[in-house]
Amino acid sequence: MSPREHSIPRVLSIAGTDPTGGAGIHADLKSIAANGGYGMAVVTALVAQNTTEVRAIHTPPPAFLAAQLDAVSDDVTIDAVKIGMLGTAENAAVLGAWLAETTPPIVVLDPVLKASTGNALGRGDLLEALRDLLPLCSVVTPNLDELAALADEPPASSWDAAIAQAQRLSAAYEVAVLVTGGHLGGATSPDAVIDPRDTLGIGRAVSSLMAPRVATANTHGTGCSLSAGLATNRARSGDWLDALRVTKTWLTGALASADRLDVGRGPGPLDHFHHLWPEREGSAAAEPDPVA
C-alpha cells in the first residue's frame, strides 16, 4: 500500500514539549488523532512551562535529534511532517539535512519563535535558520508576528498588508504561505494560502477562507494545532484547500468548546476532541465560508 493510498496517515510532529498539554508535541498529537491520523513525535526541546509562563528550556544535543529522526524514518513510512519549535539553529540544520535526505511528501512548518505567553523559544540565530528551511517545506503557517520576522519587515496592520507580505515571502523562498489573521481582531478570523508559483497545485495565487471569531481567552496552542491538523488532513484528502477547510472547521469548534476544559490560570488549551466527546451546549463549530 502506497502512502497516498493509506487511509490513516502517519504524521510526525517535530517540536518541543508542554507539560500542561496545550501546545508543542502534546497539542500536535491530539490534533493529529482528532483529525484521523496516527501521530508520532520527535522532541527538539524539553520546556518547563504552564499556561502563564515558560520557566526553563533544556535542549538535548543536536545529535540526539538526528538519532530520533533516523529511528523513525528507518522504520516507519512518514506520510506528513509537522515542524514546530526547534529552539536552536543547530537543530534546524540537522532537520534540514534529514528533510533533504528523506523528502517527506508533505512538510508543514509552524515557525515558532515565542510561546503564547510571550516568552522566546529560540536563540537569535534561529530566525535565519528557519528561513533556510523554507524551501524544503510544502507550506509555512506563520501568525502575523512570525510572518513579519521571516520577511524582515514590520508587522502588518491590515489583512491586505499581511497578504502582500506573505506574497513577498512566498516568492523569495519558493514556499507556500498560510497566513493567519487571528491577531488582527474583528468579527471574523481569516486565513489565506499564498502560492504564486502554484507549488501546492491549488490553481490560484491567493485562496482565502473566513470563519467567525470565537470569543475565548483559551487559545493556547492554536498555531500548533492548526499546522498539525493541516498536515494530517492534507495527507488524508490529497487536496490542500479541502484540508484547510476541514482543519479550520475543526479548529473553530475546538476554540468554541475550550472554555469547558478549565485548565490553568492563564490562557488555556483548545478542546481538541470536542467532536468526539459527548455533545455539549455551545461546542458546535461554525462552517467557514467557502474558499474564494
Buried (B, 14 or more C-beta within 10 A) or exposed (E): EEBEEBEEBBBBBBBBBBEBBBBBBBBBBBBBBBBBBBBBBBBBBBBEBBBEEBEEBEBBEBEBBBEBBBEBBEEEEBBBBBBBBBBBBBBBBBBBEBBEEBEBBBBBBBBBBBBBBEEEBBEEEBBEBBBEBBEBBBBBBBBBEBBBBBBEBEBBEEBEBBBBBBBBBBEBBEBBBBBBBBEBEEEBBBBBBBBBEEBBEBEBBBBBBBBBBBEBEBBBBBBBBBBBBBBBBBBBBEBBBBBBBBBBBBBBBBBBBBBBBEBBEBBBBBBBEBBEEEEEEEBBBEEBBEBE
